[in-house]
Amino acid sequence: KLGVPAKTQHNEVAPAQHELAPIYEGVNQSVDHNQIVMETMKKVAERHGLACLLHEKPFAGVNGSGKHNNWSLTADDGTNLMNPGDTPHENIQFLLVLACIIKAVDIHADLLRESASNVGNDHRLGANEAPPAIISVFLGEQLEDVLEQLISTGTATHSKAGGVLHTGVKRLPDFAKDATDRNRTSPFAFTGNKFEFRMLGSSSSVANPNIILNTAVAEVLHQFYEELKDVPADKMDTAVHELLKKTVIDHKRVIFNGNGYTDEWIEEAEKRGLYNLVSTPDALPHLIDEKNAKLLTSHHIFTDAELHSRYEIKLENYVKTLHIEAGTLAEIIQKDLLPSITTYMEKIAQTAALKKSVVPDISVSAEASLLTQLTELSETMTKDLETLKKDTAMAEYESGKDLLKSAKLYQSVVLSDMEKVRASADAAEVLIPDSILPYPTYGKLLFSISD
């Protein structure tokens, strides 16, 4: 009814997790429609007594939620410049645009990572169904082979065919194997006739990465134009192949077709000199780096003042969000969980005393063990909670003087404190009956819609 075109709506991996696949359209329309969808889902959920969580990682141990930003370029006649055709080694226009994108992503990887940074997404990146925080480009066997030919000989003469995927089961037919492959661990993967930026968080606007991609690629396209505009027609093919070869050699470090989840890739990425900006405070300062500021101001996307204001607003949002989360956790522990533990311990003690009053020699070791465990957990929780309060106050104090320092304190100290408090809380919740717990368990939240 709202005019948002979508082709599928289906269940995803996690319980109560759903995916919506909009139909491709111009970037301005898609950004508007994405905002409309998020707003509508929340309103409809409330109508039915439910909550639509756009948070990237609301539940520990459960797949998080993100957005797959499918991005391509079209010419003014509607031609998809990202369509390699059946013989991509012969499609020089495609290869030139591809090289342009590889260079743009390599040079501005930090800016692309920053476009997908927020508190919730920091928890998601590197986990199931989410790429790592390291920006790399996945091309697949076919395109990687074509680029290797360009590097070694200056020209590409053939393209790998898809071949056959053998199932190994006699009763099942073999399948044609797609030569372009697909890699779910890559943050920026070529998927047939487009790139898929998989790093964006579910609560974020899709405008941010598209602004960066479009501007960075426009910059490199302009550079390519400047290099080729005065080349005579009879020397154009040679000049283009030389430009392709040089570009791929200079920026091949960003191309990675392997498993992005492994420790080996983190080590390899460091050797290649790639950024590994694991948190929002690591990524945000790159928004105002000289090369990135020059990119965005020279193309009249933002003024310098607008860039710095966005930088400060994003830092402030990060600090305020974690301050609220830390305060919420402290309130939950103090006002709800610790009293529940005390209530349950009273019941256990009463049960043990009642058993002894009836049968003086009866064993109460089970009750004693449970009381000991809960006492130790509540004491540890109380001690860790005091540390959390102290460190939160310190980080909040710094926010008035140095927002970046404050953000880093929240990321490195306060978040760690919260994890410690949560560890004791989780251990205690397992021991307490649901009827005494102040909040629904994960099981009730994820697998039931009744009270």
C-alpha positions as MATLAB code, in Angstrom:
seq = 'KLGVPAKTQHNEVAPAQHELAPIYEGVNQSVDHNQIVMETMKKVAERHGLACLLHEKPFAGVNGSGKHNNWSLTADDGTNLMNPGDTPHENIQFLLVLACIIKAVDIHADLLRESASNVGNDHRLGANEAPPAIISVFLGEQLEDVLEQLISTGTATHSKAGGVLHTGVKRLPDFAKDATDRNRTSPFAFTGNKFEFRMLGSSSSVANPNIILNTAVAEVLHQFYEELKDVPADKMDTAVHELLKKTVIDHKRVIFNGNGYTDEWIEEAEKRGLYNLVSTPDALPHLIDEKNAKLLTSHHIFTDAELHSRYEIKLENYVKTLHIEAGTLAEIIQKDLLPSITTYMEKIAQTAALKKSVVPDISVSAEASLLTQLTELSETMTKDLETLKKDTAMAEYESGKDLLKSAKLYQSVVLSDMEKVRASADAAEVLIPDSILPYPTYGKLLFSISD';
ca = [
       0.000    0.000    0.000;
       2.925    2.327    0.687;
       4.505    1.532   -2.671;
       7.535   -0.378   -1.392;
       8.374   -3.177   -3.860;
       9.516   -6.427   -2.235;
       9.769   -9.935   -3.630;
      10.241  -12.157   -0.558;
       9.566  -12.165    3.154;
      10.839  -15.256    4.941;
      12.069  -16.681    8.236;
      15.786  -16.352    8.893;
      18.146  -18.539   10.941;
      17.404  -17.189   14.423;
      14.075  -17.696   16.226;
      11.537  -14.950   15.452;
      13.975  -13.454   12.924;
      12.658  -12.473    9.502;
      14.160  -11.159    6.285;
      12.628   -8.802    3.754;
      14.077   -8.621    0.233;
      13.154   -5.371   -1.564;
      13.320   -5.184   -5.354;
      16.258   -3.203   -6.771;
      15.582    0.454   -7.510;
      17.338    3.817   -7.617;
      19.364    4.584   -4.516;
      17.263    7.561   -3.377;
      14.028    5.571   -3.584;
      15.571    2.551   -1.867;
      16.858    4.672    1.028;
      13.408    6.216    1.543;
      11.661    2.858    1.248;
      14.054    1.267    3.727;
      13.160    3.908    6.326;
       9.439    3.433    5.634;
       9.753   -0.334    6.088;
      11.523    0.000    9.451;
       8.951    2.462   10.750;
       6.039    0.354    9.496;
       7.346   -2.888   11.030;
       7.571   -1.267   14.455;
       4.057    0.175   14.213;
       2.505   -3.094   13.049;
       4.307   -5.063   15.772;
       2.925   -2.765   18.474;
      -0.594   -3.231   17.096;
      -0.276   -6.949   17.776;
       1.290   -6.647   21.218;
       4.735   -7.555   19.889;
       8.078   -5.760   19.638;
      10.021   -5.439   16.397;
      13.705   -5.403   17.350;
      15.939   -3.634   14.853;
      18.848   -4.116   17.268;
      21.795   -5.887   15.633;
      22.505   -8.336   18.471;
      19.719   -8.382   21.059;
      20.391  -11.959   22.226;
      23.764  -13.467   23.148;
      24.576  -16.688   21.311;
      21.897  -16.068   18.664;
      22.501  -14.848   15.107;
      22.355  -11.086   14.814;
      20.514   -9.005   12.221;
      21.960   -6.887    9.444;
      21.281   -5.518    5.992;
      22.676   -6.684    2.664;
      23.197   -3.601    0.577;
      23.087   -4.831   -3.036;
      24.860   -2.187   -5.069;
      25.507   -1.758   -8.774;
      26.091    0.970  -11.347;
      24.040    1.629  -14.455;
      24.792    3.824  -17.436;
      22.323    6.513  -18.502;
      20.871    4.061  -21.056;
      20.064    1.536  -18.306;
      23.020   -0.788  -18.997;
      24.255   -2.533  -15.840;
      27.986   -1.807  -15.777;
      28.448   -4.662  -13.314;
      27.249   -7.335  -15.744;
      30.362   -9.298  -16.840;
      28.583  -11.267  -19.571;
      29.501  -14.839  -20.495;
      33.133  -13.929  -21.246;
      34.240  -11.332  -18.688;
      37.852  -11.488  -19.930;
      36.646   -9.847  -23.161;
      34.430   -7.264  -21.459;
      36.917   -4.404  -21.075;
      34.295   -1.924  -19.911;
      33.287   -4.273  -17.092;
      36.914   -4.933  -16.103;
      37.692   -1.213  -16.052;
      34.708   -0.474  -13.797;
      35.620   -3.475  -11.615;
      39.200   -2.219  -11.216;
      37.836    1.202  -10.369;
      35.671   -0.252   -7.590;
      38.527   -2.358   -6.197;
      40.735    0.741   -5.984;
      37.969    2.843   -4.411;
      37.210    0.221   -1.755;
      40.898   -0.269   -0.941;
      41.647    3.450   -0.581;
      38.514    4.229    1.429;
      38.024    0.937    3.316;
      38.179    2.824    6.611;
      35.383    5.148    5.501;
      33.261    2.222    4.320;
      33.761    0.501    7.682;
      32.803    3.730    9.471;
      29.556    3.870    7.481;
      28.476    0.624    9.187;
      29.482    1.488   12.745;
      27.226    1.657   15.789;
      27.001    0.057   19.247;
      24.803   -2.861   18.209;
      26.779   -3.681   15.086;
      30.016   -3.922   17.090;
      28.492   -6.988   18.789;
      27.440   -8.541   15.471;
      30.460   -8.211   13.182;
      32.528  -11.365   13.016;
      29.711  -13.548   14.330;
      27.339  -15.916   12.521;
      25.902  -14.523    9.280;
      27.971  -11.351    9.623;
      31.293  -10.472    8.013;
      34.393   -9.491   10.020;
      35.307   -5.862   10.660;
      38.054   -6.087    8.012;
      36.973   -4.704    4.633;
      37.878   -7.030    1.759;
      36.523   -7.715   -1.742;
      35.354  -11.182   -2.771;
      35.375  -11.822   -6.532;
      35.051  -15.591   -6.930;
      37.224  -18.009   -8.883;
      36.310  -16.738  -12.351;
      37.065  -13.044  -11.847;
      40.090  -13.720   -9.667;
      41.529  -15.828  -12.490;
      40.864  -13.071  -15.053;
      42.645  -10.512  -12.853;
      45.584  -12.880  -12.324;
      45.939  -13.104  -16.099;
      45.959   -9.306  -16.320;
      48.672   -9.091  -13.663;
      50.902  -11.732  -15.204;
      50.517  -10.948  -18.933;
      48.774   -7.583  -19.155;
      45.786   -9.149  -20.903;
      43.166  -11.820  -20.200;
      42.514  -14.492  -22.825;
      39.944  -16.779  -21.205;
      37.404  -17.120  -18.393;
      36.917  -20.116  -16.121;
      33.713  -22.022  -16.751;
      31.439  -23.001  -13.910;
      31.877  -26.735  -14.352;
      29.816  -29.403  -12.618;
      29.106  -29.879   -8.920;
      29.042  -33.629   -8.227;
      26.651  -34.591   -5.443;
      28.171  -38.031   -4.825;
      24.688  -39.518   -4.465;
      23.619  -41.832   -7.292;
      19.918  -40.998   -7.042;
      20.534  -37.239   -7.196;
      21.569  -35.418  -10.378;
      24.745  -33.359  -10.580;
      24.354  -29.574  -10.709;
      25.939  -26.851  -12.771;
      28.460  -24.991  -10.615;
      28.337  -21.191  -10.689;
      31.798  -19.841  -11.491;
      31.098  -16.623   -9.575;
      30.678  -18.476   -6.232;
      29.340  -16.783   -3.108;
      31.043  -16.009    0.168;
      28.933  -15.217    3.213;
      31.990  -14.245    5.268;
      32.965  -11.384    2.957;
      31.851   -7.815    3.710;
      31.926   -6.786    0.029;
      31.221   -9.665   -2.335;
      30.609   -9.747   -6.081;
      27.428  -11.749   -6.685;
      26.934  -12.138  -10.418;
      26.077   -8.622  -11.601;
      26.374   -6.505   -8.458;
      28.286   -6.158   -5.220;
      26.763   -7.018   -1.873;
      27.895   -4.932    1.104;
      27.027   -7.216    4.013;
      28.427   -5.218    6.928;
      25.560   -2.794    7.547;
      23.607   -3.171   10.788;
      19.850   -3.768   10.867;
      19.047   -0.478   12.615;
      21.123    1.703   10.268;
      20.131    3.784    7.279;
      21.325    2.359    3.966;
      22.184    5.916    2.925;
      25.564    5.907    4.682;
      27.377    3.125    2.777;
      25.834    4.198   -0.538;
      27.080    7.758   -0.074;
      30.584    6.398    0.493;
      30.498    3.836   -2.327;
      29.107    6.258   -4.903;
      31.501    9.054   -3.980;
      34.626    6.889   -3.764;
      33.881    5.207   -7.105;
      33.076    8.561   -8.726;
      36.477    9.831   -7.575;
      38.363    6.897   -9.124;
      36.299    7.018  -12.324;
      37.359   10.647  -12.651;
      40.995    9.642  -12.114;
      40.694    6.980  -14.828;
      39.133    9.540  -17.166;
      42.004   11.943  -16.576;
      44.531    9.210  -17.388;
      42.810    8.107  -20.589;
      41.232   11.251  -22.045;
      44.237   12.273  -24.168;
      45.195    8.776  -25.345;
      44.936    8.413  -29.176;
      42.287    5.981  -30.387;
      44.828    3.588  -31.889;
      46.619    3.288  -28.529;
      43.535    3.144  -26.310;
      43.411   -0.670  -25.928;
      47.032   -0.779  -24.787;
      46.546    2.125  -22.390;
      43.433    0.566  -20.869;
      45.162   -2.796  -20.333;
      48.141   -1.057  -18.733;
      45.818    0.907  -16.442;
      43.952   -2.291  -15.535;
      47.163   -4.136  -14.758;
      48.629   -1.310  -12.653;
      45.393   -0.781  -10.712;
      44.964   -4.463   -9.880;
      48.626   -4.825   -8.828;
      48.453   -1.709   -6.628;
      45.196   -2.709   -4.912;
      45.028   -6.506   -5.020;
      45.688   -6.631   -1.264;
      41.985   -5.927   -0.662;
      40.896   -8.974   -2.728;
      40.254  -12.039   -0.541;
      38.245  -15.120   -1.516;
      38.775  -17.189    1.630;
      37.046  -17.598    4.990;
      36.835  -14.217    6.706;
      36.025  -15.756   10.092;
      39.428  -17.365   10.674;
      42.274  -16.082   12.858;
      44.576  -16.726    9.895;
      42.736  -14.072    7.880;
      43.145  -11.527   10.669;
      46.896  -12.186   10.652;
      47.033  -12.098    6.846;
      45.041   -8.855    6.706;
      47.501   -7.245    9.104;
      50.401   -8.318    6.872;
      48.607   -6.776    3.899;
      48.178   -3.515    5.773;
      44.368   -3.675    5.834;
      42.354   -1.946    8.532;
      40.818   -4.017   11.335;
      38.563   -1.455   12.996;
      36.757   -3.703   15.450;
      34.720   -1.055   17.263;
      32.897    2.187   16.586;
      35.461    4.331   18.476;
      38.151    2.770   16.263;
      36.239    3.555   13.063;
      34.654    6.971   13.684;
      37.834    9.123   13.682;
      38.458    8.029   10.089;
      35.408   10.035    9.030;
      37.467   13.206    9.454;
      40.808   11.836    8.217;
      42.399   14.176    5.691;
      41.989   11.878    2.661;
      38.383   11.073    3.527;
      37.447   14.647    4.326;
      38.995   15.719    1.029;
      36.965   13.082   -0.837;
      33.626   14.127    0.636;
      34.181   17.882    0.553;
      35.701   18.007   -2.952;
      32.626   16.275   -4.377;
      30.371   18.624   -2.382;
      28.783   15.789   -0.393;
      29.498   17.464    2.958;
      31.204   20.624    4.065;
      34.031   20.324    6.566;
      31.718   21.663    9.289;
      29.057   19.071    8.415;
      31.622   16.256    8.561;
      32.862   17.287   12.000;
      29.323   17.724   13.296;
      28.424   14.215   12.134;
      31.568   12.869   13.760;
      30.660   14.457   17.103;
      27.014   13.386   16.893;
      27.971    9.772   16.188;
      30.469    9.757   19.061;
      27.880   11.272   21.383;
      25.280    8.695   20.310;
      27.767    5.891   21.035;
      28.594    7.278   24.485;
      24.970    7.950   25.421;
      23.779    4.542   24.220;
      26.349    2.662   26.306;
      25.706    4.945   29.287;
      22.001    4.085   29.115;
      22.746    0.374   28.667;
      25.130    0.340   31.650;
      22.588    2.191   33.792;
      19.811   -0.159   32.696;
      21.909   -3.203   33.571;
      22.691   -1.781   37.017;
      18.994   -1.110   37.647;
      18.001   -4.612   36.521;
      20.563   -6.212   38.824;
      19.836   -4.036   41.858;
      16.069   -3.740   41.708;
      15.087   -7.050   40.151;
      17.652   -9.843   39.965;
      19.363   -9.532   43.370;
      15.978   -9.349   45.161;
      14.878  -12.456   43.207;
      18.002  -14.296   44.325;
      17.336  -13.278   47.917;
      13.704  -14.429   47.667;
      14.763  -17.811   46.290;
      17.468  -18.254   48.931;
      14.869  -17.572   51.637;
      12.667  -20.304   50.169;
      15.602  -22.727   50.040;
      16.571  -21.950   53.647;
      12.959  -22.359   54.789;
      12.732  -25.695   52.972;
      15.968  -26.925   54.579;
      14.802  -25.818   58.042;
      11.390  -27.445   57.543;
      13.001  -30.738   56.489;
      15.236  -30.681   59.572;
      12.286  -29.926   61.845;
      10.492  -33.039   60.595;
      13.501  -35.373   60.247;
      16.453  -33.985   62.268;
      19.039  -36.255   60.622;
      17.865  -35.682   57.047;
      20.417  -34.395   54.512;
      20.065  -30.843   53.287;
      23.261  -30.898   51.207;
      21.378  -30.025   47.991;
      19.871  -26.950   49.603;
      23.208  -26.005   51.182;
      25.001  -26.349   47.841;
      22.402  -24.207   46.080;
      22.548  -21.567   48.826;
      26.346  -21.480   48.589;
      26.284  -21.063   44.817;
      23.692  -18.291   44.895;
      25.474  -16.497   47.736;
      28.781  -16.544   45.849;
      27.114  -15.345   42.652;
      25.230  -12.513   44.373;
      28.394  -11.370   46.164;
      30.405  -11.448   42.923;
      27.603   -9.638   41.126;
      27.431   -6.947   43.802;
      31.200   -6.402   43.709;
      31.294   -6.280   39.878;
      28.300   -3.947   39.886;
      30.153   -1.431   42.046;
      33.086   -1.559   39.622;
      30.698   -0.977   36.722;
      29.182    2.068   38.431;
      32.594    3.549   39.186;
      33.930    3.037   35.654;
      30.699    4.323   34.077;
      30.941    7.484   36.164;
      34.561    7.928   35.045;
      33.667    7.464   31.365;
      30.698    9.825   31.698;
      32.914   12.456   33.324;
      35.305   12.305   30.361;
      32.418   12.840   27.897;
      32.284   16.481   28.926;
      35.966   16.976   28.063;
      36.912   14.488   25.329;
      34.182   12.513   23.545;
      36.596   10.154   21.803;
      38.387    9.318   25.048;
      35.013    8.770   26.706;
      33.876    6.475   23.862;
      37.058    4.417   24.139;
      36.576    4.082   27.904;
      33.026    2.855   27.372;
      34.238    0.404   24.722;
      37.307   -0.963   26.525;
      36.326   -0.670   30.213;
      32.562   -0.282   30.713;
      31.592   -2.971   28.184;
      34.037   -5.357   29.858;
      32.505   -4.551   33.256;
      29.040   -5.227   31.867;
      30.138   -8.632   30.582;
      31.439   -9.569   34.040;
      28.179   -8.563   35.726;
      26.208  -10.422   33.097;
      28.257  -13.622   33.570;
      27.158  -13.857   37.221;
      23.602  -12.862   36.354;
      23.324  -15.537   33.651;
      24.713  -18.186   36.015;
      22.225  -17.201   38.732;
      19.240  -17.147   36.362;
      19.852  -20.785   35.452;
      19.434  -21.746   39.118;
      16.272  -19.735   39.834;
      12.751  -20.963   38.922;
      11.015  -19.022   36.143;
       8.210  -18.063   38.539;
      10.642  -16.067   40.679;
      12.606  -14.456   37.876;
      11.564  -10.837   37.180;
      11.820  -11.161   33.387;
      10.959  -13.761   30.738;
      13.695  -16.250   29.912;
      15.288  -16.456   26.467;
      13.081  -19.467   25.777;
       9.886  -17.535   26.438;
      11.079  -14.478   24.543;
      12.149  -16.378   21.454;
       9.706  -19.267   21.227;
       6.451  -17.926   22.671;
       4.184  -14.965   21.961;
       1.910  -15.490   24.963;
       2.226  -13.890   28.396;
];
